[in-house]
Amino acid sequence: MSILRQRISLQVLTLLLVSVAAPRWCGAQGAAQKKSAPAPAQAEAGDQDQPADAKAKPAAAPAEGPAGNLKMPDPVPEEQLVPVLKTVPVRKDRPTFNEKMVNTALLPRDREDIWVLDFSFKPLRIRTVDIPGKGRRPVYYLSYKVVNHTGKPRMFVPQFIMVNEDGKRFEDEVIPEAIPIIRARQDASIPILGAVNIMGIIPPSTKQGVDDAVFGVAVWEKWDPKSDRFSIYVRGLSDGYKEVPNPKGGKPIVRYKTLRIDFIRRGDERNISENEIELNDPSHEWVYW
């Protein structure tokens, strides 16, 4: 009996030892398996698409240098949509032959915040010009001078419209062949701008005793030779405007501050001469037209 008891006791002790040691061994084995286990399925799928070098050496993050070492882009140049007109210095005390100055003082009906350019003009003249496709034609022209005394650069887009006593309108035309002929008669040393190249920015004139002036000319190849009285309306010398009621209803009509120059022509329609064209008395007036 003693031997049987010893065997039974030995087996029971062995079972007890195994039951106590088994959890520790299983836990250690599970931890080891977790350390040696491969990545999840998603990672394995991603690794299969990557090259071997990428698996061995992960991509390094891009190096960020200091902001001072980065090259700044070149500044965008400002675009000048319209040209700045070239001015000609003219002494204020220099007498100008046969030139009519226009008073630019504000009128009672003007707004207080408008600007007006200084304007002077010479009598209406006629010159014969060889126009391509039309031959030699008599051309009316009005020479003028503009000075900006407003203190700021101003956009100058003039309009010259001749209107006869019947209300028929004749706008100034682009006749480049007439410009050198008129310039030779006026003053060859002073550039004269025509209907196209006169549009631009007039810089302010701020010199003492000197005006920075722009010289231009308006020309007409078409007009009414039968007219005894006609006017030339000059727009673009001011930003003044006003709204008047529309007699037909609806939106009001906008009228702009305009210089009107009145002429009288004494003679017939056959022998046209510039000596027959005279300024009316008074010769000009500011109107809203």
C-alpha positions as CSV (number, residue, x, y, z in Angstrom):
1,M,0.0,0.0,0.0
2,S,2.8,2.3,0.7
3,I,4.1,2.1,-2.8
4,L,0.7,2.6,-4.4
5,R,0.2,5.7,-2.3
6,Q,3.5,7.0,-3.3
7,R,2.7,6.6,-7.0
8,I,-0.7,8.2,-6.6
9,S,0.8,11.1,-4.6
10,L,3.5,11.5,-7.3
11,Q,0.9,11.6,-10.1
12,V,-1.3,14.1,-8.2
13,L,1.8,16.3,-7.5
14,T,2.7,16.1,-11.2
15,L,-0.7,17.2,-12.3
16,L,-0.7,20.0,-9.8
17,L,2.6,21.3,-11.1
18,V,1.5,21.1,-14.7
19,S,-1.7,23.0,-13.9
20,V,0.2,25.8,-12.2
21,A,2.9,26.2,-14.8
22,A,0.7,25.9,-17.9
23,P,-0.9,29.5,-17.9
24,R,2.6,31.1,-17.6
25,W,3.9,29.1,-20.4
26,C,0.9,29.8,-22.6
27,G,1.1,33.5,-21.9
28,A,4.8,33.7,-22.7
29,Q,4.2,31.7,-25.9
30,G,1.3,34.0,-27.0
31,A,3.5,37.1,-26.4
32,A,6.2,35.7,-28.5
33,Q,3.8,34.8,-31.2
34,K,2.5,38.4,-31.2
35,K,6.0,39.8,-31.6
36,S,6.8,37.5,-34.5
37,A,3.4,37.7,-36.1
38,P,3.2,39.5,-39.6
39,A,1.4,42.8,-40.1
40,P,-2.4,42.9,-40.8
41,A,-3.8,41.8,-44.2
42,Q,-4.0,45.4,-45.4
43,A,-0.4,46.0,-44.6
44,E,0.6,42.8,-46.4
45,A,-1.4,43.8,-49.4
46,G,0.3,47.2,-49.5
47,D,3.7,45.7,-49.1
48,Q,3.2,43.5,-52.1
49,D,2.6,46.6,-54.3
50,Q,5.8,48.3,-53.1
51,P,9.3,47.5,-54.4
52,A,11.8,45.7,-52.3
53,D,13.8,48.9,-51.7
54,A,10.8,50.7,-50.4
55,K,10.3,47.9,-47.8
56,A,13.8,48.0,-46.7
57,K,14.2,51.8,-46.7
58,P,11.2,53.9,-45.9
59,A,10.8,57.2,-47.8
60,A,12.3,60.1,-46.0
61,A,10.2,63.2,-45.4
62,P,11.0,66.2,-47.7
63,A,13.5,68.5,-46.1
64,E,12.1,72.0,-45.4
65,G,14.7,74.7,-45.7
66,P,14.4,78.1,-44.0
67,A,12.0,80.6,-45.5
68,G,14.9,83.0,-46.2
69,N,16.4,80.6,-48.7
70,L,13.3,80.3,-50.9
71,K,13.3,82.5,-54.0
72,M,10.4,84.8,-54.2
73,P,8.5,85.1,-57.5
74,D,9.1,88.2,-59.6
75,P,6.5,90.9,-59.0
76,V,3.7,91.2,-61.5
77,P,4.2,94.4,-63.6
78,E,1.4,96.9,-63.6
79,E,-0.4,97.1,-67.0
80,Q,-1.1,100.6,-68.3
81,L,-4.3,100.3,-70.3
82,V,-4.0,103.8,-71.8
83,P,-0.9,105.7,-72.5
84,V,0.3,108.8,-70.7
85,L,0.2,111.6,-73.2
86,K,3.5,113.5,-73.8
87,T,3.2,117.1,-72.9
88,V,5.0,120.2,-74.3
89,P,6.2,122.9,-71.9
90,V,4.8,126.3,-72.9
91,R,5.6,129.6,-71.1
92,K,2.5,131.2,-69.6
93,D,3.6,134.7,-70.6
94,R,4.3,133.7,-74.2
95,P,1.7,135.3,-76.5
96,T,-0.2,132.9,-78.8
97,F,-1.5,134.3,-82.0
98,N,-5.2,134.0,-82.6
99,E,-5.9,131.6,-79.7
100,K,-9.1,131.7,-77.7
101,M,-8.9,130.8,-74.0
102,V,-11.9,129.2,-72.3
103,N,-12.9,130.1,-68.7
104,T,-13.0,126.9,-66.7
105,A,-14.5,128.3,-63.5
106,L,-17.4,126.2,-62.1
107,L,-20.9,127.2,-63.0
108,P,-23.7,127.6,-60.4
109,R,-25.3,124.4,-61.7
110,D,-22.1,122.4,-61.5
111,R,-21.4,120.0,-58.6
112,E,-18.6,121.1,-56.3
113,D,-16.5,118.0,-56.8
114,I,-16.1,118.0,-60.6
115,W,-12.9,118.7,-62.4
116,V,-12.4,120.7,-65.7
117,L,-9.4,120.8,-68.0
118,D,-8.1,124.1,-69.3
119,F,-8.9,124.4,-73.0
120,S,-8.0,126.9,-75.7
121,F,-8.6,126.8,-79.5
122,K,-7.9,128.6,-82.7
123,P,-10.4,129.6,-85.4
124,L,-11.8,126.9,-87.7
125,R,-9.6,126.5,-90.8
126,I,-9.7,124.6,-94.1
127,R,-6.9,122.7,-95.8
128,T,-6.9,120.6,-99.0
129,V,-5.7,117.0,-98.3
130,D,-5.1,114.1,-100.6
131,I,-7.1,111.4,-99.0
132,P,-6.5,107.8,-100.3
133,G,-9.4,106.5,-102.4
134,K,-11.1,110.0,-102.4
135,G,-8.6,112.3,-104.0
136,R,-8.0,115.9,-103.0
137,R,-10.7,117.1,-100.6
138,P,-11.1,120.2,-98.5
139,V,-10.9,119.4,-94.8
140,Y,-12.2,121.5,-91.8
141,Y,-9.9,121.4,-88.8
142,L,-9.9,122.9,-85.3
143,S,-6.6,123.2,-83.5
144,Y,-6.7,123.2,-79.7
145,K,-4.5,123.0,-76.5
146,V,-5.3,121.2,-73.2
147,V,-3.6,121.7,-69.9
148,N,-4.4,119.8,-66.7
149,H,-4.4,122.1,-63.7
150,T,-6.6,119.8,-61.5
151,G,-3.7,118.5,-59.5
152,K,-4.2,114.8,-60.5
153,P,-3.8,112.8,-63.7
154,R,-7.0,112.8,-65.8
155,M,-8.3,110.6,-68.5
156,F,-8.8,112.5,-71.7
157,V,-11.1,111.0,-74.4
158,P,-12.4,114.0,-76.3
159,Q,-15.4,114.0,-78.7
160,F,-15.8,116.8,-81.3
161,I,-19.2,116.9,-82.9
162,M,-20.2,119.5,-85.5
163,V,-23.9,120.3,-85.5
164,N,-25.6,122.5,-88.2
165,E,-28.7,124.7,-87.7
166,D,-30.9,121.7,-88.7
167,G,-29.5,119.5,-85.9
168,K,-27.5,117.2,-88.2
169,R,-24.4,115.9,-86.6
170,F,-20.9,115.3,-88.1
171,E,-18.3,113.7,-85.8
172,D,-14.6,114.3,-86.2
173,E,-12.8,111.8,-88.4
174,V,-9.6,109.9,-88.5
175,I,-7.6,111.4,-91.4
176,P,-3.8,110.8,-90.7
177,E,-2.8,112.4,-94.0
178,A,-4.1,115.8,-92.7
179,I,-1.9,115.9,-89.5
180,P,1.5,116.7,-91.1
181,I,-0.1,119.4,-93.3
182,I,-1.8,121.0,-90.3
183,R,1.4,120.7,-88.2
184,A,3.5,122.4,-90.9
185,R,1.0,125.3,-91.0
186,Q,0.7,125.7,-87.2
187,D,4.2,125.0,-85.7
188,A,6.4,122.2,-87.0
189,S,8.3,122.0,-83.7
190,I,5.1,121.1,-81.7
191,P,3.7,117.6,-82.1
192,I,-0.1,117.5,-82.8
193,L,-2.2,114.5,-81.9
194,G,-5.2,113.3,-84.0
195,A,-8.5,111.7,-83.1
196,V,-6.9,108.3,-82.2
197,N,-3.6,109.0,-80.5
198,I,-5.0,111.9,-78.4
199,M,-6.8,109.5,-76.1
200,G,-4.8,108.9,-72.9
201,I,-3.8,110.2,-69.4
202,I,-2.9,113.9,-69.1
203,P,-0.5,114.4,-66.2
204,P,-1.0,117.4,-64.0
205,S,0.8,120.6,-64.8
206,T,2.5,122.0,-61.6
207,K,5.4,124.1,-62.8
208,Q,5.7,127.8,-62.0
209,G,5.3,130.0,-65.1
210,V,5.1,126.9,-67.5
211,D,2.2,124.9,-68.7
212,D,2.6,121.2,-69.6
213,A,0.3,121.2,-72.6
214,V,-1.1,118.6,-75.0
215,F,-1.8,119.8,-78.5
216,G,-4.5,118.2,-80.7
217,V,-6.6,118.7,-83.8
218,A,-10.1,117.7,-84.8
219,V,-10.8,117.2,-88.5
220,W,-13.9,116.9,-90.7
221,E,-14.0,115.7,-94.3
222,K,-17.8,115.6,-94.2
223,W,-19.9,118.6,-93.3
224,D,-22.8,120.6,-94.6
225,P,-21.5,123.3,-97.0
226,K,-24.9,125.0,-97.1
227,S,-24.9,125.8,-93.3
228,D,-24.6,129.4,-92.4
229,R,-24.5,128.7,-88.7
230,F,-23.1,125.7,-86.9
231,S,-21.6,124.7,-83.6
232,I,-18.9,122.3,-82.4
233,Y,-19.6,120.5,-79.2
234,V,-16.5,119.3,-77.2
235,R,-16.9,116.5,-74.7
236,G,-14.2,115.0,-72.4
237,L,-13.0,118.2,-70.8
238,S,-14.8,117.5,-67.5
239,D,-16.4,114.7,-65.5
240,G,-19.5,116.9,-64.7
241,Y,-22.9,115.5,-65.5
242,K,-26.5,115.7,-64.4
243,E,-29.7,113.8,-64.9
244,V,-32.8,115.3,-66.4
245,P,-36.3,113.8,-66.6
246,N,-37.1,111.8,-69.6
247,P,-40.1,113.3,-71.5
248,K,-41.0,109.8,-72.7
249,G,-40.9,108.4,-69.2
250,G,-38.6,105.7,-67.9
251,K,-35.0,106.3,-66.8
252,P,-33.7,109.9,-66.6
253,I,-31.5,111.2,-69.4
254,V,-27.8,111.8,-68.5
255,R,-26.3,115.0,-69.9
256,Y,-22.6,115.8,-69.7
257,K,-20.8,119.1,-69.2
258,T,-19.8,120.1,-72.7
259,L,-18.2,123.1,-74.4
260,R,-20.1,124.5,-77.3
261,I,-18.3,126.7,-79.8
262,D,-20.5,128.7,-82.2
263,F,-19.6,129.7,-85.7
264,I,-21.0,131.8,-88.5
265,R,-20.2,131.3,-92.2
266,R,-20.8,134.1,-94.7
267,G,-20.7,132.8,-98.3
268,D,-22.2,130.3,-100.7
269,E,-21.7,126.6,-100.9
270,R,-19.6,126.7,-104.1
271,N,-16.6,128.8,-103.2
272,I,-15.8,127.7,-99.7
273,S,-13.1,129.8,-97.9
274,E,-11.9,129.7,-94.3
275,N,-12.0,133.6,-94.3
276,E,-15.8,133.4,-94.4
277,I,-15.9,131.4,-91.1
278,E,-16.1,133.6,-88.0
279,L,-16.7,133.0,-84.3
280,N,-20.1,134.1,-83.0
281,D,-20.4,136.6,-80.2
282,P,-20.2,135.2,-77.6
283,S,-18.0,132.5,-79.1
284,H,-18.5,129.7,-76.7
285,E,-20.5,128.5,-73.7
286,W,-20.5,125.6,-71.2
287,V,-23.7,123.5,-71.5
288,Y,-25.0,120.2,-70.4
289,W,-25.5,118.2,-73.6
